[in-house]
Amino acid sequence: MEIMSKRSKLEEIVLIIIGVFLLAASVNMVYEPIGMVTGGVSGLAIVIKHYTKNIISGGIPVWVSNTVINIPLFIVAWFVLGKKYIGKTLFATVCFSVALSIVPRVNLEHQDLLLAAVYGGVLGGIGLGLVFATYATTGGTDLLSAIVNHYIKHHSVGKMLMVIDGTIVALGAVVFGLQKAAYAVIAVYITTKVMDSILEGFKFAKLAYIISEKNEEIAQEILTDMDRGVTGISTMGMYMRKERKMLFCVVSQKEIIQIKDIVAKKDPKAFVIVSDVREVMGEGFIEYRQ
């Protein structure tokens, strides 16, 4: 049983499509209708739409600006970063533009800016989490940050992204006011937290330390019935000065229940410690990627 094995191409495509549609919903149903700019190319597109209302009826659609701005970024990235880098990101970006053109512009919360920040943050966080889980991005400022970092290596991609997105949020403050910009910062914070939770949810596991007089029987049942590896670590109880083996086993969150049942059945007096593991790499868990 694997927590997160290497996904098939189809699974990654499905995750990307679901993710970009949720992200598009946050833009079309929350941010754009109320003028809340949370950074990114989509945020810049919201500003462009506002400024072009007097030129084109309704302004230039967000999906059009998102597409036009990303085209030169991908051309530059192709030559600077290589085609391998932009493969899935190109697909995700195209899907995002399509989603922006399809998802209806419906104002979910036109009065309460705090609720709007929460709605947008949750939708966007889940969407980005699903896309990032496939090791792709939606292009835009992420791609621009990577390009700039290629030439200015003493600043990380994260710092570059913060500066670029911060500039776009500041532009949004000038256009739509400081109050909406303040709530945009809240939305960004919620997006980050939700996105991290989504990504960590794929990686969480449980670590069990088992100290028992019947460690051989417990280990054998875990190996045969659960098909999980177990490591025996030599330990010494400092009170009794007695050497014994301590079992070390990493399993999924669901499997920890079975571990505890096995231990309780074999040795009700066993000492068991269970802790959370944020990420596990190796056989049976997350595969290493080059």
N, C-alpha and C positions, 0 to 999 in steps of 0.2 A: 504493500500500500504506500503510495507516494503522496507527499503533501503538495508538491508542485513539480512535476516532471516537465521535461521539455515539451512545450506545446506544439501541436500541429499547426500548419499554416492556416487551416480553416478556423481553428480556435482563435488564433491571433486576429484574423480578419473580423470575426464576430465581435471580439472584445473591442477592437478599434472602432467598428461601426457603432456599437452601442455607446461607447465612450464619447465619440464626437457628436452624436445626436443629443446626449445629455448636456454636453458642453454648449452646443448650439441653442438648446432650450434655455440655458442660463443667460445667454446673450440676447436672444430674441424675445424672451418672455419676462426678463428681469432688467438687465443692465441697459439695453438700448432704449426701451420705452421710457425709462425715468432719467436717462442721462447719467448713469453711474459708470465711470471708466475705471476698470480694475487692472489696466495695463495690457500688454500683448498687442498684436496686430489687430485683433478684433476690437480692442479699446480704441486704438487709433482710427479704426474704420467708423466707430460711433461718432468720433469728433468730425471726421470728414463728412459724414452724412449730415450732421448738424450744419456745417458751414456751406454745404452745397444745396440746401433747401430752396434758396432763392434762385438757383441756377437750373436745377432739375426738380420737377415736381416730387416732393417727398425726400429729396436728396439722393445721393448715390447709395444704393443698397449696401449693407454691411458685407454681404457675401462677395459682391463685386470688388470692393476695396481690398478685402482679405485675399482674394485671388490675385489681383493685380500687384499688390505689394509683395506677395510671396514668390511670384515668378522670377524677378531678378535675384532674390535671395537664393533660390534653388540653383539658378544658373551659376552664380558665384560659388556656392557651396560645392557644386559638381566638380569645379576645377580646383578649388582650394582644399576641400576635405575628402573628395573622392566619392564615387557613386555608391560604394558599399555603405558609407555613413548615412546617406539620405534615402535609402531604399524604402523602408517601411514608413519613414517620416513623410516622404512624398505622397504615399498612398493615404496616410492619415490626414494630411493637409488637404488633399483633393476631396476626401470624404467630408471634411469639416466644412469646406466651402459649399458642397452640395447640401449638407445638412442645414447650413445657414439659409440657403435659398428655399428649403422645403418646410422647415419648422415655422409655424405661423407666428406672427408678431402679436402676442397676447400679453397684456400687462397683468401679471399675477398679483402684484401688490403696488398700487399706484399712490398710496397715501403714506404707509408706514415704511420709512427708509430702513429701519432696523430689520424688519421682517424681509424686506427685499434683499438685504445683505445676507441674511440667513438662507433664504431660498436659493439665491444665486450661488452662494458659497458652497452649499450642499450639492446642488446639481453639478456645478463646475468641478468640485472636488472629486465626486464619484467618477465623472467623465474623464478627467485627467488621470485619475488613479488607474482606470481600466486601460487607457492608452499607454501610460508609462509602464504598466505591467507587461506589455509586449516589447519593451525596450524601444518604443517609438515616441515621437513627439508630434505636435501639430504644427511644427515649423515656426514661422514668425520670429518673435524675439529670441526664442531658444536657439534658432538657427543663426540669427544675427550675432548672438553672444558667442557661439562657437566659432564663427568666422573671425570676429574681432580677436578672440583669444588666440587664434592661429598666428596672428601678427604681434599681439601684445601678450606674451606668455606670462609675464610677472603678475598679471591679474587673472584670477580664476573665472571660469564660465559663470559661476554663481554670482560673483561680484558684478560682472558685466551685465548679467540679466537683471540684477537688482537696480543698477543705474539706469538701464534702458526702460524697464517697466516703471521705475520711479518717475522718470521724465514724462512718460505717457500719462501717468496718474496726475502729475502736476499740471499737464496740459488740460486734462479733464477738469481740474479744479478751476483753471482760468475760464474755461468755457461754461461749465455747469455750476460752479460755485464751490466754496470750501466745505459746506455741509455735506454735500453728496460725495466729495472726495474723502471726507473723514469716514463715511460709511463704506466707501469703496475699500479703504484700508481694512475695515472689519471683515468685509467680504473676502478679501485676499487671505486674511488670517484663517478664516473658516475653511476656505478652499484648501489651504496648505494642510490643515489638521485632518480634514476628511480624506484628502489624497494620501497622506501618510498612513492613515488607518487602513485604507483600501490596500495599499502596497504591503504593509506589515501583515495584513490579514492573510496574504498568500504565504507568508514566511513563518508565522508563529508555530512553535512546537513546544513540547514539554520535556523537561529533563528530570529523570528520576534517579535518586541515589537510594540504594537498598542495602541495608546492613542486616544480615540474617545468619543464623546457624545453618540454614538450609539453602545457602546461596546457589549450590550446584543444581538442586532440583528446580529452583525458581528460574535460573538462567536457561536451563534446558527447555522448560516449558515456553519461555519467551521466544527462544530460538526456533522451536518446532511449531508451536501453535500460532505465533504472531509473525514469524519470519522476520524478526527484528534482531539486529546485532546487539550484543551485550559485552561490555568490557569489565573485567575484574581488576580492581585496584587494591593493592596490598595496603592495609591500614593497621593501626594499633590503637586500641582503646586505652587512653592515658590513666583511667581509674583502675582498671583491672590489669593493665600492662599485658593485654592479650592480643596477639596478632590474628587478623581475620581478613577475609575478602569483602570489599564493598563493590556492589554491582553499579555500573554506570550505564544508563540507557536513555537514548533520545527517541521520542515517538511523537506522533501527531496528537492533537488535542483530544480527538475521539479515542485514541488508543490508550490514553493514560488511565481510563476507567478499567480497561481490561488488565493493565499492569497491576493496578491496585487489587483487583479481584484475584489474580494469580497469587500475589503475595499473601493476601488474607487467607487464601485456601491452603497454601503451603506452610505458612508460618505466621499465625496471628500475632505473635510477639515481635515480629520484625520491625525495624526502625526504617521509615520511608520518608524521604524529603522530595517534594515535587516543586519545581520552579519553572518559570516561563523562560523560553528561549526565543530571542527576537529573530534570529536567522540561522539556518543550518544549510551548509553546502556539502555535497558529496552524495554517494550512492544512496538512493532511496529518498532523497530530498531534492534540493535545488541543484540542477546540473551547472557545472562551470561553463561560462561562455567566453569565447575568445574575442 
